[in-house]
Amino acid sequence: MENIAIDTAYIKLGQLLKLAGIADSGVHAKILIMNEEVRVNGQVMTQRGKKIYPEDHVSVKGFGEIKVTK
């Protein structure tokens, strides 16, 4: 599991995927999300703009899990 620290109240899912180096671009993040390869706290997420807060867990098929920290 990789920890990603943010200094804001939340980060949008697409931005998090780019920050973690999983997605090369916003388009790549969108494709991963639209293909239902991304889960937030265990649930499939299809909203690129979903707000991700500290302590949320994001997993991406083939890449592993990310924990967002403050």
Secondary structure as GFF3:
##gff-version 3
##sequence-region A 1 70
A	DSSP	beta_strand	2	5	.	.	.	ID=ss1
A	DSSP	beta_strand	11	12	.	.	.	ID=ss2
A	DSSP	alpha_helix	13	19	.	.	.	ID=ss3
A	DSSP	alpha_helix	26	34	.	.	.	ID=ss4
A	DSSP	beta_strand	38	40	.	.	.	ID=ss5
A	DSSP	beta_strand	43	44	.	.	.	ID=ss6
A	DSSP	beta_strand	51	52	.	.	.	ID=ss7
A	DSSP	beta_strand	57	60	.	.	.	ID=ss8
A	DSSP	beta_strand	64	69	.	.	.	ID=ss9
###
